[in-house]
């Protein structure tokens, strides 16, 4: 399986917001 990702820059003050936003993943996405 080929995996694709990206590197992004996040302002230090936005890291917690980013983590909260991505914490709730759709069950369908987790199954893949």
PDB file of N, CA, C and O in Angstrom:
ATOM      1  N   UNK A   1       0.844  -1.173   0.000  1.00  0.00           N
ATOM      2  CA  UNK A   1       0.000   0.000   0.000  1.00  0.00           C
ATOM      3  C   UNK A   1       0.889   1.235   0.000  1.00  0.00           C
ATOM      4  O   UNK A   1       1.817   1.349   0.800  1.00  0.00           O
ATOM      5  N   UNK A   2       0.599   2.135  -0.886  1.00  0.00           N
ATOM      6  CA  UNK A   2       1.324   3.404  -0.949  1.00  0.00           C
ATOM      7  C   UNK A   2       0.652   4.402  -0.014  1.00  0.00           C
ATOM      8  O   UNK A   2      -0.561   4.603  -0.073  1.00  0.00           O
ATOM      9  N   UNK A   3       1.433   5.014   0.832  1.00  0.00           N
ATOM     10  CA  UNK A   3       0.897   6.017   1.757  1.00  0.00           C
ATOM     11  C   UNK A   3       1.343   7.396   1.298  1.00  0.00           C
ATOM     12  O   UNK A   3       2.478   7.591   0.862  1.00  0.00           O
ATOM     13  N   UNK A   4       0.437   8.334   1.404  1.00  0.00           N
ATOM     14  CA  UNK A   4       0.722   9.704   0.985  1.00  0.00           C
ATOM     15  C   UNK A   4       0.434  10.623   2.170  1.00  0.00           C
ATOM     16  O   UNK A   4      -0.587  10.470   2.841  1.00  0.00           O
ATOM     17  N   UNK A   5       1.310  11.553   2.423  1.00  0.00           N
ATOM     18  CA  UNK A   5       1.118  12.504   3.509  1.00  0.00           C
ATOM     19  C   UNK A   5       1.628  13.874   3.100  1.00  0.00           C
ATOM     20  O   UNK A   5       2.141  14.061   1.997  1.00  0.00           O
ATOM     21  N   UNK A   6       1.482  14.803   3.987  1.00  0.00           N
ATOM     22  CA  UNK A   6       1.977  16.149   3.716  1.00  0.00           C
ATOM     23  C   UNK A   6       2.519  16.750   5.011  1.00  0.00           C
ATOM     24  O   UNK A   6       2.143  16.351   6.113  1.00  0.00           O
ATOM     25  N   UNK A   7       3.391  17.698   4.845  1.00  0.00           N
ATOM     26  CA  UNK A   7       3.967  18.408   5.979  1.00  0.00           C
ATOM     27  C   UNK A   7       3.410  19.821   5.953  1.00  0.00           C
ATOM     28  O   UNK A   7       3.474  20.510   4.935  1.00  0.00           O
ATOM     29  N   UNK A   8       2.869  20.240   7.075  1.00  0.00           N
ATOM     30  CA  UNK A   8       2.303  21.588   7.145  1.00  0.00           C
ATOM     31  C   UNK A   8       2.945  22.329   8.311  1.00  0.00           C
ATOM     32  O   UNK A   8       3.475  21.723   9.241  1.00  0.00           O
ATOM     33  N   UNK A   9       2.884  23.621   8.239  1.00  0.00           N
ATOM     34  CA  UNK A   9       3.387  24.451   9.334  1.00  0.00           C
ATOM     35  C   UNK A   9       2.185  24.957  10.126  1.00  0.00           C
ATOM     36  O   UNK A   9       1.247  25.527   9.568  1.00  0.00           O
ATOM     37  N   UNK A  10       2.235  24.740  11.415  1.00  0.00           N
ATOM     38  CA  UNK A  10       1.173  25.204  12.301  1.00  0.00           C
ATOM     39  C   UNK A  10       1.783  26.171  13.301  1.00  0.00           C
ATOM     40  O   UNK A  10       2.819  25.894  13.906  1.00  0.00           O
ATOM     41  N   UNK A  11       1.133  27.291  13.460  1.00  0.00           N
ATOM     42  CA  UNK A  11       1.599  28.250  14.456  1.00  0.00           C
ATOM     43  C   UNK A  11       1.511  27.599  15.830  1.00  0.00           C
ATOM     44  O   UNK A  11       0.530  26.917  16.125  1.00  0.00           O
ATOM     45  N   UNK A  12       2.514  27.796  16.668  1.00  0.00           N
ATOM     46  CA  UNK A  12       2.523  27.157  17.995  1.00  0.00           C
ATOM     47  C   UNK A  12       1.241  27.387  18.790  1.00  0.00           C
ATOM     48  O   UNK A  12       0.798  26.494  19.512  1.00  0.00           O
ATOM     49  N   UNK A  13       0.651  28.545  18.670  1.00  0.00           N
ATOM     50  CA  UNK A  13      -0.569  28.829  19.437  1.00  0.00           C
ATOM     51  C   UNK A  13      -1.800  28.118  18.874  1.00  0.00           C
ATOM     52  O   UNK A  13      -2.854  28.122  19.509  1.00  0.00           O
ATOM     53  N   UNK A  14      -1.683  27.513  17.700  1.00  0.00           N
ATOM     54  CA  UNK A  14      -2.809  26.817  17.068  1.00  0.00           C
ATOM     55  C   UNK A  14      -2.718  25.296  17.178  1.00  0.00           C
ATOM     56  O   UNK A  14      -3.604  24.595  16.689  1.00  0.00           O
ATOM     57  N   UNK A  15      -1.669  24.771  17.809  1.00  0.00           N
ATOM     58  CA  UNK A  15      -1.468  23.322  17.867  1.00  0.00           C
ATOM     59  C   UNK A  15      -2.611  22.622  18.605  1.00  0.00           C
ATOM     60  O   UNK A  15      -3.110  21.600  18.133  1.00  0.00           O
ATOM     61  N   UNK A  16      -3.027  23.148  19.742  1.00  0.00           N
ATOM     62  CA  UNK A  16      -4.113  22.514  20.503  1.00  0.00           C
ATOM     63  C   UNK A  16      -5.417  22.531  19.712  1.00  0.00           C
ATOM     64  O   UNK A  16      -6.166  21.554  19.732  1.00  0.00           O
ATOM     65  N   UNK A  17      -5.692  23.622  19.021  1.00  0.00           N
ATOM     66  CA  UNK A  17      -6.894  23.710  18.191  1.00  0.00           C
ATOM     67  C   UNK A  17      -6.842  22.657  17.079  1.00  0.00           C
ATOM     68  O   UNK A  17      -7.846  22.006  16.790  1.00  0.00           O
ATOM     69  N   UNK A  18      -5.691  22.496  16.470  1.00  0.00           N
ATOM     70  CA  UNK A  18      -5.494  21.501  15.415  1.00  0.00           C
ATOM     71  C   UNK A  18      -5.757  20.089  15.953  1.00  0.00           C
ATOM     72  O   UNK A  18      -6.427  19.286  15.304  1.00  0.00           O
ATOM     73  N   UNK A  19      -5.231  19.797  17.129  1.00  0.00           N
ATOM     74  CA  UNK A  19      -5.424  18.474  17.727  1.00  0.00           C
ATOM     75  C   UNK A  19      -6.896  18.213  18.029  1.00  0.00           C
ATOM     76  O   UNK A  19      -7.393  17.116  17.774  1.00  0.00           O
ATOM     77  N   UNK A  20      -7.598  19.209  18.570  1.00  0.00           N
ATOM     78  CA  UNK A  20      -9.028  19.047  18.865  1.00  0.00           C
ATOM     79  C   UNK A  20      -9.819  18.820  17.584  1.00  0.00           C
ATOM     80  O   UNK A  20     -10.713  17.976  17.541  1.00  0.00           O
ATOM     81  N   UNK A  21      -9.491  19.567  16.555  1.00  0.00           N
ATOM     82  CA  UNK A  21     -10.208  19.470  15.281  1.00  0.00           C
ATOM     83  C   UNK A  21     -10.057  18.079  14.670  1.00  0.00           C
ATOM     84  O   UNK A  21     -10.995  17.557  14.068  1.00  0.00           O
ATOM     85  N   UNK A  22      -8.880  17.481  14.826  1.00  0.00           N
ATOM     86  CA  UNK A  22      -8.609  16.185  14.201  1.00  0.00           C
ATOM     87  C   UNK A  22      -8.827  15.001  15.138  1.00  0.00           C
ATOM     88  O   UNK A  22      -8.583  13.861  14.741  1.00  0.00           O
ATOM     89  N   UNK A  23      -9.273  15.233  16.352  1.00  0.00           N
ATOM     90  CA  UNK A  23      -9.454  14.147  17.318  1.00  0.00           C
ATOM     91  C   UNK A  23     -10.668  13.282  17.002  1.00  0.00           C
ATOM     92  O   UNK A  23     -10.651  12.078  17.256  1.00  0.00           O
ATOM     93  N   UNK A  24     -11.714  13.878  16.456  1.00  0.00           N
ATOM     94  CA  UNK A  24     -12.925  13.106  16.159  1.00  0.00           C
ATOM     95  C   UNK A  24     -12.916  12.688  14.686  1.00  0.00           C
ATOM     96  O   UNK A  24     -13.283  13.453  13.794  1.00  0.00           O
ATOM     97  N   UNK A  25     -12.486  11.457  14.471  1.00  0.00           N
ATOM     98  CA  UNK A  25     -12.372  10.920  13.114  1.00  0.00           C
ATOM     99  C   UNK A  25     -13.613  10.090  12.816  1.00  0.00           C
ATOM    100  O   UNK A  25     -14.117   9.384  13.690  1.00  0.00           O
ATOM    101  N   UNK A  26     -14.108  10.173  11.575  1.00  0.00           N
ATOM    102  CA  UNK A  26     -15.253   9.363  11.171  1.00  0.00           C
ATOM    103  C   UNK A  26     -14.902   7.884  11.284  1.00  0.00           C
ATOM    104  O   UNK A  26     -13.795   7.494  10.913  1.00  0.00           O
ATOM    105  N   UNK A  27     -15.813   7.045  11.787  1.00  0.00           N
ATOM    106  CA  UNK A  27     -15.545   5.606  11.908  1.00  0.00           C
ATOM    107  C   UNK A  27     -15.146   4.971  10.571  1.00  0.00           C
ATOM    108  O   UNK A  27     -14.316   4.062  10.542  1.00  0.00           O
ATOM    109  N   UNK A  28     -15.724   5.440   9.476  1.00  0.00           N
ATOM    110  CA  UNK A  28     -15.404   4.895   8.156  1.00  0.00           C
ATOM    111  C   UNK A  28     -13.940   5.126   7.794  1.00  0.00           C
ATOM    112  O   UNK A  28     -13.317   4.294   7.135  1.00  0.00           O
ATOM    113  N   UNK A  29     -13.406   6.241   8.222  1.00  0.00           N
ATOM    114  CA  UNK A  29     -12.005   6.559   7.933  1.00  0.00           C
ATOM    115  C   UNK A  29     -11.094   5.648   8.756  1.00  0.00           C
ATOM    116  O   UNK A  29     -10.060   5.196   8.264  1.00  0.00           O
ATOM    117  N   UNK A  30     -11.469   5.383   9.991  1.00  0.00           N
ATOM    118  CA  UNK A  30     -10.653   4.528  10.847  1.00  0.00           C
ATOM    119  C   UNK A  30     -10.603   3.091  10.347  1.00  0.00           C
ATOM    120  O   UNK A  30      -9.622   2.386  10.585  1.00  0.00           O
ATOM    121  N   UNK A  31     -11.651   2.651   9.655  1.00  0.00           N
ATOM    122  CA  UNK A  31     -11.705   1.275   9.152  1.00  0.00           C
ATOM    123  C   UNK A  31     -10.731   1.037   8.005  1.00  0.00           C
ATOM    124  O   UNK A  31     -10.374  -0.108   7.730  1.00  0.00           O
ATOM    125  N   UNK A  32     -10.299   2.092   7.338  1.00  0.00           N
ATOM    126  CA  UNK A  32      -9.420   1.932   6.172  1.00  0.00           C
ATOM    127  C   UNK A  32      -8.009   1.623   6.580  1.00  0.00           C
ATOM    128  O   UNK A  32      -7.141   1.459   5.723  1.00  0.00           O
TER     129      UNK A  32
END
